[in-house]
Amino acid sequence: MAGSSHGHTPAAWTGAIITFIGFCVAGVFMVAANPLGFWAGVVVIFAGGLVGLAMRAAGLGAQKESAEMTEARERAGRAQISH
């Protein structure tokens, strides 16, 4: 996985940050025994996922690898193992 840029995109970072904020909000309100605030945090968690998906659909996510690139990566991996 070190050769890929898995997760290093604006869509991934934005979705993860919004989801993290939602977890923090939900956690604070859960400790404060405030159900409305907790559910608001859960809504923010799901919004983070939707924002990440929307940004990926808009072209800000990782591009799919071509079949040639996948095969070249596999050949390179096998070459490293055989040495």
C-alpha positions in Angstrom: 0.0 0.0 0.0 3.0 2.3 0.4 3.1 2.8 -3.4 -0.5 4.1 -3.6 -2.0 7.4 -2.4 -4.9 5.8 -0.7 -6.7 8.4 1.3 -4.4 11.3 0.4 -7.1 13.3 -1.4 -9.2 16.4 -0.6 -12.3 14.2 -0.6 -10.8 11.8 1.9 -9.4 14.5 4.2 -12.6 16.6 4.2 -14.9 13.6 4.8 -12.7 12.3 7.7 -12.4 15.7 9.3 -16.2 16.3 9.2 -16.8 12.8 10.5 -14.3 13.3 13.4 -16.0 16.6 14.4 -19.3 14.7 14.4 -17.9 12.0 16.7 -16.6 14.7 19.0 -20.0 16.5 19.1 -21.8 13.2 19.7 -19.4 12.2 22.4 -19.7 15.5 24.3 -23.5 15.5 24.2 -23.6 11.8 25.2 -21.6 12.6 28.3 -23.8 15.6 28.9 -26.9 13.4 28.7 -28.4 15.5 25.9 -30.0 13.2 23.4 -30.8 16.0 20.9 -27.2 17.1 20.7 -26.0 13.5 20.4 -28.3 12.9 17.4 -27.1 16.2 15.9 -23.6 14.8 16.1 -24.7 11.5 14.4 -26.2 13.6 11.6 -22.8 15.4 11.2 -21.1 12.0 11.0 -23.3 10.9 8.2 -22.9 14.3 6.5 -19.1 13.8 6.5 -19.5 10.6 4.6 -21.9 12.2 2.1 -19.5 15.2 1.6 -16.6 12.8 1.0 -18.7 10.8 -1.6 -19.9 14.0 -3.3 -16.3 15.4 -3.5 -15.1 12.1 -4.9 -17.9 12.2 -7.5 -16.8 15.7 -8.4 -13.3 14.5 -9.2 -11.5 15.3 -6.0 -10.9 11.7 -4.9 -8.3 9.2 -6.0 -8.4 8.2 -9.7 -8.9 4.6 -10.6 -5.7 2.8 -11.8 -5.6 1.5 -15.3 -5.2 -2.3 -15.9 -1.7 -1.6 -17.3 -0.6 0.3 -14.1 -2.0 -2.5 -11.9 0.0 -5.1 -13.8 3.1 -3.0 -13.7 2.8 -2.6 -9.9 2.4 -6.4 -9.5 5.4 -7.0 -11.7 7.5 -4.6 -9.7 6.4 -6.3 -6.4 7.3 -9.7 -7.7 10.7 -8.4 -8.9 11.5 -7.0 -5.4 10.6 -10.3 -3.8 12.7 -12.4 -6.2 15.9 -10.4 -5.4 
